[in-house]
Amino acid sequence: MDRRAYVSRAQFFGAWSALIIAGCSSSTNTNSSDGGNPEGGNASDGNANDANPDTGTSDTGNTGDGGDAASSSLGFTPSNVDVSKLDLTGIGDIDLIGPGCCIGSDGSGFRCGDSTMAKYTVITQPNQIKVGVYVARSWRIEPNASITVCNSFPLILVATDKIDILGSLTAAAMGGNAVVGGFSGGNSDAPGLGPGGGGTGSTANAGGGASYCGIGGSGGITSGTASPGGMAYGTPEIVPLVGGCSGGGGSRNGGGGGGALQLVAANSVSVGAGAYVNVGGGAGMFTGGGGGSGGSLLIESQVVTVAGILAANGGGGAGGAGASDATPNNLPATGSPASSGDAAGGQGSAAVTVNGSNGVNGNTTTPLQAGGGGGGAGRIRINTLSGTAILQGGTLSPDATTTCMTQGKVH
């Protein structure tokens, strides 16, 4: 591993107010120059405590301004975590290899690398959501490695040098099962969970898709009023670090929300060609479940280079057959196709389309069961020294031209 001495860096200091949840309409564009001043809005805690059990691991306390100590460790003050309260003694280089590896956000570690080279702690955000934090000198995900983040806490990976992703890193929902701070699919004939949960369906009408930055699609109807997509929430800066929400339940439950993942490195973060990071939402369950919304991905370093894929897409809505979970690319998750007795579900968000599409209406004469709405886009944020990431043919979904993918400066 590279043991070069750190280059000297200008010291930037920032203080973040403890903002909780604001509407998506406050998003900045991709040329935003200020990553350290979250925008205001109506407070909402976005409580995911049902997905954040207390593991008994020591808690470093509420996050806040790391001050001189935090800045001296990284060259800037990161969002959501006070580096001055992390134990940096004995940390080393982590090289993650092989398929099928899980990093436990609850502190259960990982078996595809030397976990003794990292230190773990739990922090509590101002909204009382607990977050797992691993810190090492460097993190490297090899090309053959498929790394999945497990357990319920949102996760922050910190490196005092660099993070290189050459394989895959996934914190995405699968069907109604959410991890890493996402909200799991609720019950049938019930609203989706979380501040952006999709509207309630029924045995006749399908559930609405979940929202985060993008809005979930409405569920199709057989009669009466359509179940709407959820409400947009969160901040463009992803402060605090919160995951995606679940779609509304129809005859079955909605899809889970994508996870909440933050990558922080002193010198650089790179996502190589062929590599990806995925925090997508899950598919609604047939029949009539709305798709889950994409989660959140926050990357902070002096330099960020993306030649691979960053994805926070929504899941597909369910009709009669199975819908698709969000995929790690810029293609929408498919809703359930129309089949005998069931209408089609809505597609999830992807690329420049940040809202999920509506489910198709059913009828009482065929009869035809209505399809669930597709999930809306999550959020991607990149903060660098210059305020602009280096995109080397990489793919961002939601697209960099949308308000759901923003950039800013570290301080």
Protein Blocks (a to p, Z undefined) as FASTA:
>chain_A
ZZbdcdddddddddddddfbdcfklpccfkbcbfklcceddddekiaklmmccehiaceb
jaddebjmlmmmnopacehiafklpcfehiacdddedehiacdfkonapakbcfklpccd
ddddfkopacdddddfbdcddfkbccddedjbdcddddfkbccdfbdcddbdehjbcgeh
iacdddehiacedjkbccdddfkbccddddfkbccdddddfehjdddddddedjfklpac
dddddddddfbccdddddddddddfkbccddehiacddbdcddddehiacdddddddddd
fbdcdfbdcddddddddfkbccddddddfbdcddddddehiacdddddehjllbdcdddd
ddfklpccdddddddddddddddfkopacdehiacdddfkbmkbccdddZZ
